[in-house]
Amino acid sequence: AIDIATLRSRTGYITLDEGFGNTGACESKITYIDGEKGKLFYRGVPIETLAENSTFIETAYLIIYGELPTRRQMSDFSQRVLRNANIHESMMHFFDGGFPFSAHPMAILSALLNSLGSYYPNMVTNEREHDLEYFDDAAALLISKVRTIVAMSYRMKNGLPLIYPKRDLGYSQNFLHMMFSEPYHEYYPHDDITKALDLILLLHADHEQNCSTSTVRIVASSGANLFASVSAGVCALWGPLHGGANTQVIKMLEEIHRNGGDVNKAIEDAKMGKKRLMGFGHRIYKTYDPRAMILKEAAQKVLKVVKSSDPVLDIAQTLAEKARNDDYFIERNLYPNVDFYSGIIMKAIGVPTEMFTAMFAIGRMPGWIAHWKEVAERVKGRITRPRQIYQGEIDVDYMRMRDRE
Ligand code: ACO
């Protein structure tokens, strides 16, 4: 076998940057993060401004098309989203025995988003120019239907009758309706609950080259259609180190509760490196995650509205308070991140923990769509094809099976 030094001399120089922590893989005009100052901008607009003045749907337009919509553009976009709220009637069969009750919402979501494309063959040709021609329809369709699919998967898994979206409800309110209304009992959420959900979606709408968005771009770079690309994004988001972290926050809080609710012990364990506090710290933000700042306020409002008596939510508040005054967390810039407060809000409004990551996917859809578009519109785009530093052997003999024992 050839030794590694010889092999390296043959392949030439390759940069090793495991996890691409330091590699700019593309140029983009969508989102800017200043991790030192704790700033996040969508198309240049500060996230705080959007949280205060905009909605998830208007922000989705901004992210996808690069500028805030005029009144007319907003109305057209909202109408397109509304018209697409139902899923094709034959897709309903997926919720009627197509998946076992135990199926994870993310498995259902990635499968259905990809198959959704096959119901719209005019939009999915894998021919760049053609797919771009139908982009406006496909984008609005995905933003609308991802929400319906998530709500339907919740109802299926809980043996509840499937509820259709209503024409007169806004995006987030329609989602809450599809989740929680009963055939003879409509669910009318408090405004603070609808606003908190809309904020969660808005604040998750894009975050530059995270794992799922990079995945969408990589798939798109091969020329694959929008539906296939965002379906791959869902798979990447599923992992506990990415979108799955919000689920881990509640699991950790429940474990503290099961062990007698001793918050000090959880903090001491984290300081001794036994267990990390889930929902604390961030790779890029070395100060407060600006999204967490906004959601913290929303969470306080929601907890007041639901008058929660859930001990897990009390534990969350105590934990955040104690960590805020502890030198270990102060010195290491460990603040609660967006997952901490989005988890608290979702738990308080009754979304089961298993659904949290699928909720994240609804929010991230505009970002994935915008990145797909950016890749598809490149004049001279190359397929993404990283190299590797091979560490194995070469020229190994084939040994026959009988000689291998
Ligand atoms: N709890 C306790 N200690 C922590 C935590 C935590 N959550 N996070 C980091 N630390 C400590 C580390 O032990 C280390 O201490 P040391 O200097 O004494 O060795 C120091 O802080 C720096 O830690 P790093 O691992 O270098 O920080 P990094 O930036 O690589 O990690 C990460 C960021 C992965 C988010 C980390 O903070 C973590 O694991 N947090 C918990 C999981 C989580 O909430 N993930 C969601 C991220 S947000 C999102 O994905 C939307």
Boltz pocket constraint, residues with backbone or C-beta under 6 A from the ligand:
constraints:
  - pocket:
      binder: B
      contacts: [[A, 240], [A, 241], [A, 242], [A, 243], [A, 245], [A, 270], [A, 271], [A, 273], [A, 275], [A, 276], [A, 277], [A, 278], [A, 279], [A, 280], [A, 281], [A, 282], [A, 283], [A, 284], [A, 332], [A, 334], [A, 337], [A, 338], [A, 339]]
      max_distance: 6.0
